[in-house]
Each structure stands twice: as C-alpha cells, then as structure tokens.
C-alpha cells in the first residue's frame, strides 16, 4: 500500500511577528487587528503555537480570547483582560449584541 501526501498541506506558516496592531486598550479589554494567516489562538501541536493570543499574552499575560476569526481571515479581535469582562464580552458576541461603529477614513 502506498501512502500519498500533499507536500506542505498541513504546514502552518504564520506571518512574521511585526508587533501587535493595537486598535484600543483599556483595563478590562484590548482590541487588536489580526493579520490573515495567523491563528487566533494556539492550534494542536507545538508547530501551531504561534497565534494572536500568544503574541498578545507577551504584553498582557492575563489576556483571554473572547471570539475567534478563521486563520485565513484578517480582522478585529477582542481579548478580555479581566474575568468579568471575559464573561460579559463572550456573552455579547454569542448573542450578537456587539455593535461596532463604522469610522470613515
């Protein structure tokens, strides 16, 4: 029996760490821009540890993920910095009660 595999099909190649793009920060939470190709939180295995959460925890060790974006998706991620904020923000996202104003550039 011949086992076939697609070369590099499962290889995770996150974008280089050029620092966090901080959009907003408060005592209770931080809002960051997630680049495409970066996991929101660590995946399974040491090779998939690099993620926005791990990078953020280097600055804010208490940071916890509130919601995720798919790896290929870029966008805005909210990380809670307090237990109460994590519960409240998670519930707001779950209930789709988050309202983000559009800012004209």
Residue frames as qw, qx, qy, qz and C-alpha x, y, z in Angstrom:
[[0.000, 0.889, 0.457, 0.000, 0.00, 0.00, 0.00],
 [0.418, 0.261, 0.003, 0.870, 1.35, 3.41, -0.99],
 [0.180, -0.772, -0.440, 0.422, 0.63, 6.37, 1.28],
 [0.348, 0.534, 0.240, 0.732, 0.30, 9.64, -0.57],
 [0.265, -0.711, -0.363, 0.540, 0.55, 13.00, 0.99],
 [0.309, 0.878, 0.165, 0.326, 0.28, 16.52, -0.26],
 [0.587, 0.066, -0.263, 0.763, 3.57, 18.30, 0.39],
 [0.118, 0.031, -0.261, 0.958, 3.25, 21.07, 2.98],
 [0.322, -0.523, -0.593, -0.521, -0.55, 20.69, 3.11],
 [0.590, -0.703, -0.396, 0.010, -0.59, 20.89, 6.90],
 [0.560, -0.027, -0.209, 0.801, 2.38, 23.18, 7.42],
 [0.148, -0.922, -0.339, 0.113, 1.49, 26.30, 9.38],
 [0.520, 0.167, 0.043, 0.837, 3.36, 29.36, 8.21],
 [0.127, -0.860, -0.410, 0.277, 2.19, 32.33, 10.27],
 [0.344, 0.851, -0.004, 0.397, 3.04, 35.83, 9.10],
 [0.522, 0.188, -0.429, 0.713, 6.16, 37.35, 10.64],
 [0.381, -0.747, -0.458, 0.297, 5.71, 38.97, 14.04],
 [0.318, 0.459, 0.061, 0.827, 5.97, 42.68, 13.29],
 [0.029, 0.037, 0.479, -0.877, 4.37, 43.67, 16.57],
 [0.103, 0.558, 0.807, -0.161, 0.75, 43.93, 17.54],
 [0.040, -0.357, -0.296, -0.885, -1.57, 46.38, 15.83],
 [0.105, -0.412, -0.714, 0.555, -3.39, 47.74, 18.88],
 [0.042, -0.546, -0.497, -0.673, -6.68, 49.42, 17.97],
 [0.440, -0.675, 0.018, -0.592, -7.90, 50.10, 21.52],
 [0.547, -0.014, -0.738, 0.395, -6.80, 49.21, 25.03],
 [0.480, -0.638, 0.071, -0.598, -8.50, 49.53, 28.41],
 [0.286, -0.428, 0.765, -0.387, -8.04, 47.90, 31.80],
 [0.749, 0.069, 0.527, -0.395, -10.78, 45.35, 31.00],
 [0.821, 0.372, 0.420, 0.104, -10.02, 44.50, 27.37],
 [0.163, -0.535, 0.473, 0.681, -7.83, 45.10, 24.35],
 [0.733, 0.597, 0.260, -0.196, -8.81, 45.28, 20.68],
 [0.363, -0.477, 0.616, 0.512, -6.26, 44.07, 18.13],
 [0.662, 0.544, -0.270, -0.439, -6.04, 43.66, 14.38],
 [0.761, -0.169, 0.618, 0.100, -5.43, 40.03, 13.37],
 [0.223, 0.548, -0.575, -0.565, -3.48, 39.55, 10.16],
 [0.909, 0.236, -0.133, -0.318, -4.56, 36.91, 7.66],
 [0.721, 0.363, -0.571, 0.150, -2.68, 33.62, 8.06],
 [0.053, 0.332, -0.712, 0.617, -2.31, 33.87, 11.86],
 [0.435, -0.409, -0.802, -0.002, -4.26, 31.63, 14.20],
 [0.358, -0.742, -0.054, -0.564, -6.46, 33.47, 16.73],
 [0.635, -0.596, 0.433, -0.231, -5.36, 31.04, 19.45],
 [0.109, -0.473, 0.861, 0.152, -2.87, 28.16, 19.50],
 [0.822, 0.153, -0.358, -0.415, -3.71, 25.08, 17.47],
 [0.945, -0.280, 0.166, -0.016, -2.86, 21.48, 18.29],
 [0.870, 0.149, 0.024, 0.470, 0.85, 20.81, 18.43],
 [0.451, -0.602, 0.036, 0.657, 3.87, 22.95, 19.18],
 [0.352, 0.096, 0.495, 0.788, 4.17, 23.88, 15.49],
 [0.087, -0.644, -0.520, -0.555, 0.82, 25.71, 15.73],
 [0.420, -0.550, -0.476, 0.543, 1.52, 27.60, 18.96],
 [0.157, -0.113, 0.095, 0.976, 2.20, 30.98, 17.34],
 [0.028, -0.680, -0.698, -0.224, -1.08, 32.88, 17.43],
 [0.051, -0.689, -0.052, -0.721, -2.51, 36.31, 18.11],
 [0.705, -0.674, -0.135, -0.175, -3.33, 35.23, 21.67],
 [0.844, -0.229, -0.075, 0.479, 0.23, 34.08, 22.42],
 [0.412, 0.395, 0.034, 0.820, 1.66, 37.27, 20.92],
 [0.296, -0.731, -0.121, -0.603, -0.79, 39.38, 22.96],
 [0.804, -0.570, -0.166, 0.028, -0.02, 37.49, 26.17],
 [0.688, 0.105, -0.155, 0.702, 3.61, 38.56, 25.83],
 [0.034, 0.422, -0.048, 0.904, 2.31, 42.09, 26.52],
 [0.581, -0.326, 0.185, -0.723, -0.82, 41.33, 28.57],
 [0.113, 0.179, -0.972, 0.100, -0.28, 37.93, 30.29],
 [0.340, 0.231, 0.715, -0.566, -3.85, 37.96, 31.60],
 [0.456, 0.309, -0.303, -0.778, -5.41, 38.31, 28.12],
 [0.452, 0.151, 0.875, -0.081, -8.05, 35.73, 27.16],
 [0.037, -0.087, -0.671, -0.735, -9.67, 35.24, 23.78],
 [0.440, 0.275, 0.410, -0.750, -13.29, 36.42, 23.54],
 [0.797, 0.496, 0.229, -0.258, -14.01, 35.30, 19.97],
 [0.562, -0.250, 0.605, 0.506, -12.03, 33.91, 17.04],
 [0.554, 0.665, -0.189, -0.463, -11.53, 34.51, 13.36],
 [0.960, 0.200, 0.150, 0.123, -10.53, 31.79, 10.92],
 [0.647, -0.372, 0.288, 0.600, -6.82, 31.61, 10.20],
 [0.443, 0.297, 0.448, 0.717, -7.06, 32.99, 6.63],
 [0.051, -0.863, -0.418, -0.280, -9.28, 35.88, 7.79],
 [0.308, 0.121, -0.278, 0.902, -7.94, 39.26, 8.81],
 [0.328, -0.708, -0.417, -0.466, -10.00, 41.44, 11.11],
 [0.202, -0.593, 0.369, -0.686, -10.59, 42.76, 14.59],
 [0.669, -0.218, -0.698, 0.131, -10.25, 40.57, 17.69],
 [0.399, -0.722, 0.174, -0.538, -11.24, 41.42, 21.26],
 [0.617, 0.020, -0.701, 0.357, -9.26, 39.98, 24.15],
 [0.541, -0.783, -0.167, -0.259, -10.50, 40.29, 27.73],
 [0.339, 0.483, -0.574, 0.568, -8.09, 41.28, 30.47],
 [0.331, -0.220, 0.605, -0.689, -10.43, 40.53, 33.40],
 [0.090, 0.168, 0.981, -0.042, -12.65, 37.56, 34.27],
 [0.293, 0.602, 0.535, -0.514, -15.86, 39.62, 34.44],
 [0.294, 0.625, -0.299, -0.659, -15.05, 41.34, 31.13],
 [0.045, 0.191, -0.922, -0.335, -14.42, 37.94, 29.51],
 [0.184, 0.380, 0.886, -0.193, -17.82, 36.63, 30.62],
 [0.278, 0.699, 0.290, -0.592, -19.66, 39.80, 29.57],
 [0.222, 0.586, -0.485, -0.610, -17.93, 40.17, 26.21],
 [0.059, -0.056, 0.972, 0.218, -18.27, 36.45, 25.39],
 [0.258, 0.523, 0.755, -0.300, -22.00, 36.65, 26.07],
 [0.275, 0.717, 0.008, -0.641, -22.34, 39.79, 23.94],
 [0.161, 0.421, -0.728, -0.517, -20.60, 38.10, 20.98],
 [0.128, 0.141, 0.982, 0.009, -22.60, 34.90, 21.47],
 [0.245, 0.651, 0.623, -0.359, -25.86, 36.88, 21.45],
 [0.401, 0.424, 0.417, 0.696, -24.65, 39.02, 18.51],
 [0.192, -0.914, -0.347, 0.081, -25.16, 42.10, 20.65],
 [0.503, -0.406, 0.154, 0.747, -21.85, 43.73, 19.75],
 [0.380, 0.886, 0.263, 0.046, -22.19, 46.99, 17.85],
 [0.579, -0.271, 0.211, 0.740, -19.05, 48.31, 16.21],
 [0.271, 0.862, 0.122, -0.410, -19.33, 51.79, 14.74],
 [0.727, 0.417, 0.266, 0.476, -18.03, 52.32, 11.23],
 [0.261, -0.766, 0.074, 0.583, -15.39, 55.02, 11.14],
 [0.631, 0.762, 0.110, 0.095, -14.96, 56.80, 7.83],
 [0.700, -0.281, 0.163, 0.636, -11.38, 57.22, 6.75]]
